């Protein structure tokens, strides 16, 4: 049994050992006076790229199904498939994360070590089938994110962001543990399979109420983690105050795994989901509404993207509220497309910060914010970039022929199937409003006459900057996906169906 268990978790053992080796190896190098105490920025990126790529191929070639330690951990072929997609997203997003890391001159290799530990925690979350094991891995992830949010030591904004994140995260962890204690006190187990089995039987009325309170507290914890309204209070300030590379990590890395676990969690609740779905409906509509209207008021590009992501989270929660296979598949479809688009947006933002830094000679760790007005008449400065940004914003707005249109359409179709017509009408009207601030980007890029704050550098192509080869490859590949998947979405649809059927607790 132990040998099979070891083989099933070979990728996680490999990843843990490589993180440890990386810490020891890089520590010995940076304190070596013979090497003149080098800065290992490029070397660190090469290390994480190699490790994540190796991990990707390991997951492709291992297929062992096992449930162990009294259902404490589970490893199935479906988990491997999800991890393959997740590691691929991590590899692609690491390019923009590294670019943001260079722009702010953080120059501490520990940043990427902490990032890899957080990725390891998300991988273990997929294997967790018990609420206690879930708590352990999300606390490991939270500790990593607390450190990353205040990594710019000389910035008071970064320190404030880390403190806010730590206080709110510690508070919500108490909610989670209290909810788990209520569930365990009534059912005698925290295993998702056993919870699903016990909830299919009728419980006494007083126990039903206590279990419901426990389920609500655990659900609220994960709504906090994904920044859903009204549990989003921490995210705008934390995301803006954190270093750019940390903000990219917070925006991209957690969501795929957290929503995967939410599907597993909701599928284990049996008839209690009939009550939970109203919580998801309310938070979903509020997230779309507030995220859209708050984004319209913003002047900084970073805050616009943050509030736009809250609106996108609302669509995902509404897809979860359907509690159907088709609805969960539409959530996966929307999620993958949203993450691809997010990687593109943050890639452009990190490059914009780099260009601003070169022009303004701003050598501090804290960067000047980029405002919408900085992109005025950007088409005159770089025609190719302006056109590519137009493609991205059209996809986010859900305008054909981009895949963002299909992702929103599938969410709406799932809501129609379960007869949530009122929610569909609200979503359509809010989506029409959201087009306004995406079109505002297009207006600024092509028709504003204000001079750019960094227009002294004439980038005629995105290939003109040194060391941008890997950036341009990832941007080109992801933009190709946005167009290709609109015309040929069948492969992605089949993949999402596979994820759903393998992730539902039976």
N, C-alpha and C positions, 0 to 999 in steps of 0.2 A: 504493500500500500504506500509506504513512504517513498519508494522508488518511482511509482507512478505519479505521486504528488509532486515530487521534484521535477519530473519531466514536464508535467503540465504547467509548472511555473518557471520553466527555464528562462523565458524572456525577462521576467521580473527579477530573477536572481542575477542574470547577466547585466541588466540595467543598474541594479543596486551596486554590484561590484565595480562596474565602470565608473559610477559616480564617486565611489570611494577612491579608486585609483586616480581619477582625475584630480581630486582634492590633494592627495599626497604628492603626485607628480608636479602639479603646478605650484604648490607651496614650496617645494624644494628648488624650483627654478627661479621664482621671483625673489627669493632671499639669497641667491647666489651672487656674491659680489664680483666674482670672476666674469660673470655675464652682464655686469653693470646693472643689476636689478631691473630686468626687462619688463616691459608692458606686453601682455600676451593677447592683445585684442584679436588679431587675425588667427593666431594659433587656437584660441578658445573656440572661435567660430568653426574652424576646421574640425576640432574635436567633437563638438556637439552635432555637427552635420554628419560626421562619420558614425557616431554612436546611434543617432536616430535612424539613419539609413540602414545600419546593421540590424537594429531592432525591427524595422519594417520588414526586412526579408526573413527574419526569424519568425515573426508572426505569420508570414505567408506560408511557411513550411512546417508549422507545428499544428496538429489537430488532435488533441487529447481531451476527452470529456470526463470530468471528475467532479464529485461533490464530496467534501471532506469536513473533518472536525465538526461533526454534528450539524452539517449544513452551514457552517460558519463561512466557508468560502465555496465558490462554484466556478468551474472553468468549462465552458462549452465552445463548440465551433462558432456559435454566433458571437460570443465575446471576442474571439480572435478576429472575426470579420470586422467588428466595430473598431477594434484596436488598430487594425490595418488602416482604416480610413482616418482615425484620429491621429496616428503617427504621421500619416501623409500630410495632414493639415498642420501638424507641428513643424514638419520639415519646411514646408512652404512659408509658414509664418515666421520661422526663425530668421529669414532674410531681412524682413522689415524690423524685427526685434533687434537684430544686430546693428542695422543702420541707425535706429534710434539710440542704441547704446553708444555708438561712435560719435554721434552728433553731440551728446551731452557729456562726452569724455568722462564716463564713470570709472573706467580703467580698473575695475575690480573683477577678477575672474570668478569670485564667489557669486556674482550675480547670476551667471549661467548655471552654476552648480545648484543654487536654490531653485532656479527655474526647472531644472531637470528633476529635482526632488518633488516639486509640485506635479510634474507630469507623471512621475511614478505613483503619486497618491491618487491621481485620477484613474490610472490603469488599474490600481487595486480596488477602487470604488466599483468598477465594472464587475469584479469578482466577488463583491460582498453581497451576501444574501441574508445578513443579520444586521439589525439596527445598531448593535454595539460595534461591529466591525466597520459599519458605515461611519459611525461617530469618530472612530480612531483615524480613519483616512481623511475625512473632511477637516478634522482638526490639524492634521499634518499639512494639508493643503492651505488652511487658513494661516498657520504660522509662517509658511513660506511667503504668502501674499502680504502679511503684515510687514515683513522685512523688505520686500520689494517695493512697497508703496512709499517707504521713507528712505530709500536708498541714496537719494541726493542729500548728503549730510549737511551741506552748507545752505540748503534752502529751507526757510521756515514753512513754506507751503507744503513741501514734501513731508516734513516732520508732522505738521498738522494733519495731513492726509493719513499718515501711518497711525497716529493717535486716534483719529476718528474711526478708522477701520478696526483697530484693535478693540476699542470700547464697544462699538456696535456688534462686532463679531463675538466677543465674549458674552454679551448680553443675549444674543440669539442662541448661542450654544446652551445657555441655561434653559431656554424654551424647549430646545430639542431633547435635552435630558429629562426634563419634567414630563414631556409628552411620552417618551419611552417608558418612564416609570409608571405612568398611568396605564399604558398598554400592557406592560408586563404584569402589573398588579391584577388586571382583569383576566388576561388570557394565559399568563404563565409562560409566555415565550415571546421572543423578539424576532424569530425567524420568519421571513416573508412567506415562505411556502406554508408554514404552520398557521400563520395569521390568516392567510387566505382560506385554509381549510376550516378553521374555527369560526370565522365570520360567516360562513355559509349556513351555520346552524343558528337558530334563534337564541339570543341571550336575554337575560332578565332586563327590564327597562332601565333600571339604575346602572347596570353594567354597560348597556348600550350607550348611555349618555357619557359615561366616563371614558369609554374607548373612543367615542367620537371626539371628545376634547383632546385626547392624546394624539389622534390622527391629525386633527387640525393644527396642533402645535408643531408636529413633525413637518407637515406640509408647508406651514408658514416659514419654517427654517429654510426650506429649499426655495421658496419664493423670494426670500431675502437674498439667497446666494445668486439667483439669476437676475436680481434687480427689478422685480416686478412691483408696480405701484399697488398699494401705498408703502411697500417695504423697500423702496428705492432710495430713501432719504440720504443714505451714505454715499451712493455711487457717483453723483456728479462732482462733489467736492473731492472725493478720494481719487477718482480717475483724472481730474484736472491737476490736482496737486502732485500726484505721483510722477516720476520720470516718464518720459515718452515711451521708452521700451517697456516699462512696467504697465503702463496703460494699455499697450497693445496686448500684452499677456493677459490682463484682466478681461479684455474685450473678446478675445478669441478662444483661448485654451479651455476655460471651464465649461462653456455652454453645451458642447456636444455631449460630454459625459454626464453632466447634470440632468439634461433632458432625457437621456437614455435611462438614467436611474429613476427619474420621475415616472416614466412609462412603466417600469417594473414595479414601482411603489403603488401606483394607482391601479394596476391590474391585480394587485393582491388585496384590494379593499372590499371586494364583493359588492353587496348592495349599499355599503356606506358611501360609495362613489356617487350615488344619486344626490347626496347632500354636498359632497365636496365639489361637484361640478358647478354649483352655483358660486362657490368661492372663486373658481377658475374663471367663470364667465365675468364676474364683477372685476376681478383684478386684470383680466385680459382687456376688457373694454376700457378700464381706467388707464392702463398702460398705453394703449394705442392713443387714447384721447390726450392725456397729459404729455406723453412723449412727443406727439405731433405739435401741439400748440406751444409747448415750451421751446421746442426746436426753432419755431418761427421767430421767437423773440431774441435768440442768441446772435451775437456778433462774432464770436470766436469759432473757428472751424472745429476745434477739438470738442467744445461743448455741444455743437450742433450734432456731431457724430455720436456723442454719448447719449443725448436725448433721442436721437433717431434710433439707436439700438434699443432703448426702452420701448419705443413703439413697436419694433420688430418682435420683441419678447412678448408683447401683447398678442400678436398673431399666433405665436407658438402656444401660448396658454389657451387660447380659444380653440386651437386644434386639439389640445389635450382634453378639453371639456367634452368632446364628442364621445370619448370612451369607446371608439370603434376601431377595428383594424385599419380601415381606410383613413380615419382621422389621424391615427398614430403614424401611418405611412406618410401622410401629407405633412406632418410635423417634421419627420426626418428629411423629407424632400426640401421643405422650406429652410430647415436648419443648415443643411449642407450648402445650399445656394447663398444663404445669408452669410455664412462664415467665409465662403470664397470671396464674396463682395467686400466683406469687412477687411480681409487681408489686402485686397487691392486698394481700398481707401487708405488704410494705415500705411501702406507702402508709399503711396503718393505723399501723404502728410509728412512722413519721416524724411523723404527726399526734399520736400519744400523747406523743412527746418534746416536741413543741411545747406541748401542754397542760400537761405537767409543768413546763416552763420558765416558763410564765406564772404558775402557782400558787406555785412555789418561789422565783421571782425569781432564778433561777440564771443569772447573766450571764456566766459563764466559757465559754470555747470548749469545755471538756470537760463533757459532760453526765453526770448521774447515771444509772446503768443502771436499766432498768425490769425489775422482777422479776415473777414470776407472781403473787405476792401483791398487787401493785399493781392487778390486774384483779379482785380479789375483789368479788363482788356488783355487777359493772359494769352488770347489767341494771337495777338501781335508778337508776343515774345516767343511762344512755342506752339505752333499749330498742331503738331502731333499730340502733345500732352493734352491740349484743350479738347481735342476730339475724343481721346481715350477717357478723359474725365466725364465727358458727356455720356458715353456708353455706360459708365458705372452708375451715374445718377439716374439714368433712364431705367436701369435694371432695378435699382432700389425703389424707384417710384412705381414699378410694376407696369411699365409701358412696353408693349411688344415692339420689335421682335427680340426681346431679351427674356432670359429665363426667370427673372423676378416676377414677370407677369403670370407665368404658369404656377409658380410657388404660391402666390396669393390666391390664384384661382382655385387651386386644390383645397386650400384652407376654407374658402367660402363654400365650395361644393360639399365638403364634409359637414359644415354647419347646416347647410340646406337639407342634407340627408337626415339629420336628427331633428329637423324642424325648428331650428333656432333662427327664425326669419328676422326677428327684431335685431339680433346681433349682426346679421348679415347687412341689413340696411344701414346700421350705425357704422359698420366697418367701411362700407362703400363711400359714405359721405365723408368720413374722416380721411380716407385714402385720397379722395379728391382734393381735400384741403392740403394734405401732405405734399401733393404734387407742386404746390406753390413754392415751398422753399427749395425743392430740387430744381425747379425751373429758374429760381432766383440765381442759383449757381451758374446755370447756362447763360443767363443774362449778363452776369458779371464777367464770365469768361470771354464772351464774344462781343458785347455791345457797350460796356462801360469804357469811359475815356480817361479815368484816373490812372496816373502812372503807378506802376508796381513799385513796391518797396525794395525789390531785388531784381529790377529789370536791367541792371547794368551788365548782367551776364546773359548773352544771347544763346540760349540752348535751342538750337534748331532741331536736334533729335535727342532722344533719351540715351543715345549711344555715345554722346560727346563727353560725358563725365567719366573720369578714371574710376576703375573698380566697380562699374555698374553692370558688368556683364551678367552676373547672377541675378541682379535685380530685374533687369530687362527680360531675362528668360522667364522668371516667375510671373512677372506682370503680363507678358505676352501669352503665356500658357493659360493663366486664369481668365484673361479676357476672351481667349478662344473658347474656353469652356462655357462662358456666359452665352455666347452665340450658338455654339454647337448643340448644347443641351436643350435649347428652345426648339430646335428642329428635330432632334433625335433624343428625347428624354426617356426612351424605353429602358435603357440599361440602368439608369439611376432609379427609375420607378421599381424595377425588379429588385434592386439592391435594398431599397427602403422596405419593400414587402418582406424580404428575408430578415432584415433587422427586427421587424415587428413580431413576426411569428416566432423568432427565437428568443425574444426578450420578454414576452408575456409570461407571468407566473401562472403555472397550472397546478 
